[in-house]
Amino acid sequence: MTRIAYVVSSASEITLADGSPHPTGYFAEEAVKPYDRFVAAGFDVAVVTPDGRPPTADPYGLRWYFHYPDEDKDYLDSVVRTFANDPDDIRFTLHQNTELGLAAVRRIAAILQVGGLDAAAAHAAVSRAAKTAWREDRPLVDVVSSDDFSPAVDRAEAQAAVDAQRQDSEALAAERHHRLQSIEGFQHPLDLSSLSDEQLAEFDAVFAPGGHGPMVDLADNPDVSRLLTMLQGRQAPIVALCHGPALLLSAPERPDGQWLFDGYRMTCFTDEEEDQTEPGRLGLPWYVDTALKNAGAVFDDGPTAWASHVVVDRNLITGQNPGSTEAVADAVIRALAGTTAKAA
């Protein structure tokens, strides 16, 4: 059975640039979605932390706006695409995506359909409203309930839709956290520091989810270095998501004196995205994006912040942000399926 080393940070605090501690850990969505997909694909997924301590879910990653239900997220994406045709003409920030109520566009469209619009007309109407909210930095409720919007939606009804969407996101965040707490490996992970080289050789791939935790205990870790060296020697899949690529900084130099991944195309959570997060605004000691570039990465970020973006270069698979979670998991499954087929 294909065996994946699911390397998760066990850090629960990160020291900010001013020396103060800040809660951290792994991002729940980035941890649970790939784990469940890999298990469903028939892989043996072994949760591993640097010191064998159970990992901690980052409280920031459990906030409601990182957990839109799929139907809300997909509908919002379809709406944004109607006016974000050129990345040079739009900059969609975390603030706009979370504080303006835009995730409720599907539910506002449903109200319009009850009022008599067909699905296409309702989609067109909420697309116009979302563009106005984005351009003018106004809450969606204000836009759709104004006299300028036709057909106007009752303000109380629109606010109820926004509130319901948030409640469903909060429930989904709690559900994902509960799911992670129910996984045996997250409660009793393997201790990477205690694994022999022979045990490390049993892994067919490594996957590291994000959250700011990897910056604390995966970026300069001799045991991570051992694992990466062994897998790279076999050109086995090495996969990291969001802040997870920090573990690549533990890789040693090649015989020619260059970093093990020098010249590889890769991505991670970008400096632009980081500056919009709570820890980024408070001041982080370093940025993963910049550190990878300095190490020798050929950095490949997506055309816009927060959009799904996955980079595959040889055996290295990296994803840019939380929105890339599912695409990264799918890329891993394809890569391991191909590896299994070659072995057969």
C-alpha positions as CSV (number, residue, x, y, z in Angstrom):
1,M,0.0,0.0,0.0
2,T,1.2,3.5,-0.9
3,R,2.4,5.2,2.3
4,I,2.4,8.9,2.8
5,A,4.3,10.8,5.5
6,Y,1.7,13.4,6.5
7,V,4.1,15.9,8.2
8,V,2.3,18.3,10.4
9,S,3.8,21.0,12.5
10,S,3.4,20.6,16.3
11,A,4.1,24.2,17.0
12,S,1.4,26.1,18.9
13,E,3.1,29.5,19.0
14,I,5.2,31.6,16.6
15,T,7.4,34.4,17.8
16,L,6.6,37.6,16.0
17,A,9.1,40.1,14.8
18,D,8.7,42.2,18.0
19,G,9.5,39.2,20.1
20,S,5.9,38.5,21.3
21,P,4.3,35.1,21.1
22,H,1.3,34.5,18.8
23,P,-0.9,31.4,18.6
24,T,-0.3,29.2,15.6
25,G,-0.5,25.6,14.3
26,Y,-1.9,23.9,11.2
27,F,-4.7,25.2,9.0
28,A,-7.7,22.9,9.5
29,E,-9.0,22.9,5.9
30,E,-5.6,22.2,4.5
31,A,-5.1,19.3,6.9
32,V,-8.5,17.5,6.8
33,K,-9.4,17.7,3.1
34,P,-6.2,16.1,1.7
35,Y,-6.1,13.5,4.5
36,D,-9.6,12.3,3.8
37,R,-9.0,12.3,0.1
38,F,-5.8,10.2,0.4
39,V,-7.5,7.7,2.7
40,A,-10.4,7.4,0.3
41,A,-7.9,6.8,-2.5
42,G,-6.6,3.8,-0.6
43,F,-3.3,5.3,0.7
44,D,-1.8,4.6,4.1
45,V,-1.5,8.1,5.6
46,A,0.8,8.3,8.6
47,V,0.6,11.6,10.6
48,V,4.0,12.6,11.7
49,T,5.1,15.6,13.8
50,P,8.7,16.7,14.4
51,D,8.7,15.6,18.1
52,G,5.7,13.3,18.3
53,R,3.5,15.8,20.1
54,P,-0.1,16.1,18.8
55,P,-0.5,19.1,16.4
56,T,-2.6,22.1,17.2
57,A,-5.2,23.6,14.9
58,D,-4.4,27.3,14.3
59,P,-7.2,29.3,15.9
60,Y,-6.9,31.8,13.0
61,G,-7.5,29.0,10.5
62,L,-10.7,28.1,12.2
63,R,-12.3,31.4,11.6
64,W,-15.5,31.2,9.6
65,Y,-14.3,32.9,6.5
66,F,-11.8,30.1,5.7
67,H,-14.7,27.6,5.6
68,Y,-17.2,28.6,3.0
69,P,-19.5,25.6,2.1
70,D,-18.6,24.4,-1.4
71,E,-21.9,25.6,-2.9
72,D,-21.3,29.1,-1.6
73,K,-17.7,29.1,-2.6
74,D,-18.3,27.8,-6.1
75,Y,-21.1,30.3,-6.8
76,L,-19.0,33.2,-5.5
77,D,-16.2,32.1,-7.8
78,S,-18.6,32.1,-10.8
79,V,-19.8,35.6,-9.9
80,V,-16.3,37.0,-9.4
81,R,-15.2,35.6,-12.8
82,T,-17.8,37.8,-14.5
83,F,-15.9,41.0,-13.6
84,A,-12.4,39.8,-12.9
85,N,-11.5,38.9,-16.5
86,D,-8.1,40.5,-16.4
87,P,-5.9,40.0,-13.3
88,D,-4.3,43.4,-14.0
89,D,-7.6,45.1,-13.5
90,I,-8.7,43.6,-10.2
91,R,-7.1,43.0,-6.8
92,F,-9.3,40.9,-4.6
93,T,-8.2,41.1,-1.0
94,L,-8.9,39.0,2.1
95,H,-10.8,42.0,3.5
96,Q,-13.1,42.2,0.5
97,N,-13.6,38.5,0.5
98,T,-14.5,38.2,4.1
99,E,-15.9,41.5,5.4
100,L,-18.3,42.6,2.6
101,G,-20.6,39.6,2.8
102,L,-19.8,38.5,-0.8
103,A,-20.0,34.8,0.1
104,A,-23.8,35.2,0.4
105,V,-24.3,36.0,-3.3
106,R,-25.8,32.5,-3.9
107,R,-28.4,33.1,-1.2
108,I,-29.2,36.6,-2.5
109,A,-29.7,35.1,-5.9
110,A,-32.1,32.6,-4.4
111,I,-34.1,35.5,-3.0
112,L,-34.3,37.1,-6.4
113,Q,-35.4,33.9,-7.9
114,V,-38.3,33.6,-5.4
115,G,-39.1,37.2,-6.5
116,G,-39.5,36.1,-10.1
117,L,-36.1,36.2,-11.8
118,D,-34.8,33.2,-13.5
119,A,-31.4,31.7,-12.5
120,A,-29.5,33.5,-15.3
121,A,-31.0,36.9,-14.5
122,A,-30.5,36.4,-10.8
123,H,-26.8,35.5,-11.4
124,A,-26.3,38.6,-13.6
125,A,-27.9,40.8,-10.9
126,V,-25.8,39.6,-8.0
127,S,-22.7,39.7,-10.3
128,R,-23.4,43.4,-10.8
129,A,-23.9,43.9,-7.1
130,A,-20.7,42.0,-6.2
131,K,-18.7,44.2,-8.6
132,T,-20.1,47.3,-7.0
133,A,-19.4,46.1,-3.5
134,W,-15.8,45.2,-4.5
135,R,-15.2,48.5,-6.4
136,E,-16.7,50.8,-3.7
137,D,-15.7,48.7,-0.7
138,R,-19.3,48.5,0.4
139,P,-21.1,45.6,2.2
140,L,-23.2,43.5,-0.2
141,V,-26.3,44.1,1.9
142,D,-26.0,47.9,1.3
143,V,-25.7,47.4,-2.4
144,V,-28.6,45.0,-3.0
145,S,-31.0,46.9,-0.7
146,S,-30.3,50.3,-2.2
147,D,-32.6,52.2,-4.6
148,D,-29.9,52.0,-7.2
149,F,-30.1,48.2,-7.4
150,S,-32.8,46.6,-9.4
151,P,-34.7,44.6,-8.3
152,A,-33.9,45.8,-4.8
153,V,-33.9,43.2,-2.0
154,D,-35.4,43.9,1.4
155,R,-32.5,44.8,3.7
156,A,-33.6,42.6,6.6
157,E,-33.9,39.6,4.2
158,A,-30.5,40.3,2.6
159,Q,-28.9,40.6,6.1
160,A,-30.5,37.3,7.1
161,A,-29.0,35.7,4.1
162,V,-25.5,37.0,5.0
163,D,-25.9,36.0,8.6
164,A,-27.1,32.5,7.6
165,Q,-24.1,32.1,5.3
166,R,-21.7,33.0,8.2
167,Q,-23.4,30.6,10.6
168,D,-23.1,27.8,8.1
169,S,-19.4,28.6,7.7
170,E,-18.9,28.6,11.4
171,A,-20.6,25.2,11.7
172,L,-18.4,23.9,8.9
173,A,-15.3,25.1,10.7
174,A,-16.4,23.4,13.9
175,E,-17.2,20.2,12.0
176,R,-13.7,20.1,10.4
177,H,-12.1,20.7,13.7
178,H,-14.1,17.9,15.3
179,R,-13.2,15.6,12.4
180,L,-9.5,16.3,12.9
181,Q,-9.8,15.6,16.6
182,S,-11.3,12.2,15.8
183,I,-8.4,11.1,13.6
184,E,-6.1,8.8,15.6
185,G,-3.0,10.1,13.9
186,F,-3.7,13.7,14.9
187,Q,-4.0,12.6,18.5
188,H,-1.1,10.2,18.5
189,P,1.3,11.1,15.7
190,L,4.5,9.4,14.9
191,D,7.7,11.1,16.1
192,L,9.8,12.0,13.1
193,S,12.9,12.4,15.3
194,S,12.7,8.8,16.4
195,L,12.2,7.3,13.0
196,S,15.2,5.4,11.6
197,D,16.4,5.8,8.0
198,E,15.0,2.4,7.3
199,Q,11.6,3.5,8.6
200,L,11.7,6.7,6.5
201,A,12.5,4.6,3.5
202,E,9.1,3.0,3.8
203,F,7.4,6.3,2.8
204,D,6.4,6.8,-0.9
205,A,5.7,10.5,-0.5
206,V,5.6,13.4,1.9
207,F,2.8,15.9,2.3
208,A,2.9,19.0,4.5
209,P,-0.2,21.2,5.1
210,G,0.1,24.9,6.0
211,G,-0.7,27.2,8.8
212,H,2.1,29.3,10.2
213,G,3.3,26.3,12.3
214,P,5.7,25.0,9.6
215,M,7.7,28.2,9.9
216,V,8.5,27.3,13.5
217,D,9.5,23.7,13.4
218,L,9.8,22.4,9.8
219,A,12.0,25.0,8.2
220,D,15.3,24.1,9.9
221,N,14.9,20.6,11.0
222,P,17.5,17.8,10.6
223,D,15.0,15.0,10.6
224,V,12.9,16.8,7.9
225,S,16.2,17.0,6.0
226,R,16.7,13.3,6.3
227,L,13.2,12.6,5.0
228,L,13.5,15.0,2.0
229,T,16.9,13.7,1.1
230,M,15.7,10.1,1.0
231,L,12.5,10.9,-1.0
232,Q,14.4,13.2,-3.4
233,G,16.9,10.4,-4.1
234,R,14.0,8.3,-5.4
235,Q,12.3,11.2,-7.1
236,A,9.2,10.4,-4.9
237,P,6.5,13.0,-4.6
238,I,7.3,15.8,-2.2
239,V,4.2,17.9,-1.6
240,A,3.6,21.1,0.4
241,L,0.7,23.5,0.6
242,C,0.5,27.2,1.6
243,H,3.1,27.7,4.4
244,G,4.0,24.0,4.2
245,P,6.8,24.6,1.6
246,A,8.7,26.1,4.6
247,L,9.8,22.5,5.1
248,L,11.8,22.6,1.8
249,L,14.1,25.0,3.6
250,S,15.3,22.1,5.7
251,A,16.7,20.4,2.5
252,P,20.5,20.1,2.4
253,E,22.9,21.2,-0.3
254,R,23.6,19.0,-3.3
255,P,27.2,17.8,-4.0
256,D,27.6,20.9,-6.2
257,G,26.9,23.2,-3.2
258,Q,23.5,24.3,-4.4
259,W,20.2,23.8,-2.4
260,L,18.6,20.5,-3.1
261,F,15.7,22.2,-4.8
262,D,17.7,24.9,-6.5
263,G,16.1,25.8,-9.9
264,Y,12.8,24.0,-9.1
265,R,9.6,25.9,-9.9
266,M,7.4,26.2,-6.9
267,T,4.9,28.3,-5.1
268,C,3.7,29.0,-1.5
269,F,1.7,31.6,0.4
270,T,2.8,34.8,-1.1
271,D,4.1,37.9,0.6
272,E,1.1,39.8,-0.8
273,E,-1.3,37.3,0.8
274,E,0.7,37.3,4.0
275,D,0.5,41.0,4.4
276,Q,-3.3,40.6,4.5
277,T,-3.4,38.1,7.3
278,E,-3.6,38.8,11.0
279,P,-0.1,37.4,11.8
280,G,1.3,39.3,8.8
281,R,-0.2,42.6,9.9
282,L,1.2,42.0,13.4
283,G,4.7,41.3,11.9
284,L,6.2,38.0,11.2
285,P,9.9,37.3,11.6
286,W,10.3,36.2,8.0
287,Y,8.2,35.3,4.9
288,V,8.2,31.9,3.3
289,D,7.9,33.4,-0.2
290,T,11.0,35.5,0.1
291,A,13.0,32.7,1.9
292,L,12.3,30.2,-0.9
293,K,13.4,32.7,-3.6
294,N,16.6,33.4,-1.6
295,A,17.3,29.7,-1.3
296,G,17.1,29.3,-5.1
297,A,13.5,28.6,-6.0
298,V,12.1,29.7,-9.3
299,F,9.0,31.2,-7.8
300,D,5.7,30.8,-9.6
301,D,2.7,32.5,-8.1
302,G,-0.8,32.7,-9.5
303,P,-2.1,35.7,-11.4
304,T,-4.1,36.9,-8.4
305,A,-3.9,36.5,-4.6
306,W,-6.1,33.9,-3.0
307,A,-6.9,32.1,-6.2
308,S,-6.1,28.4,-6.5
309,H,-2.7,27.8,-7.9
310,V,-0.7,24.6,-8.1
311,V,2.8,24.1,-9.5
312,V,4.2,20.7,-10.4
313,D,7.9,20.5,-11.3
314,R,9.3,17.0,-11.6
315,N,8.5,15.3,-8.3
316,L,7.8,18.5,-6.4
317,I,4.1,19.6,-6.0
318,T,3.3,22.9,-4.3
319,G,0.1,24.8,-3.7
320,Q,-0.1,28.6,-3.1
321,N,-2.9,29.1,-0.5
322,P,-5.9,27.5,1.3
323,G,-7.9,27.9,-1.9
324,S,-5.4,25.5,-3.6
325,T,-6.1,22.6,-1.1
326,E,-8.3,20.4,-3.3
327,A,-6.3,20.9,-6.4
328,V,-3.1,19.9,-4.6
329,A,-4.7,16.8,-3.2
330,D,-5.9,15.8,-6.7
331,A,-2.3,16.4,-8.1
332,V,-0.9,14.1,-5.4
333,I,-3.4,11.3,-6.2
334,R,-2.6,11.6,-9.9
335,A,1.2,11.5,-9.2
336,L,0.9,8.5,-6.9
337,A,-1.4,6.6,-9.2
338,G,1.2,7.1,-12.0
339,T,4.0,5.9,-9.7
340,T,2.0,2.8,-8.8
341,A,1.3,2.1,-12.5
342,K,5.0,2.4,-13.4
343,A,5.9,0.0,-10.5
344,A,3.4,-2.5,-11.7
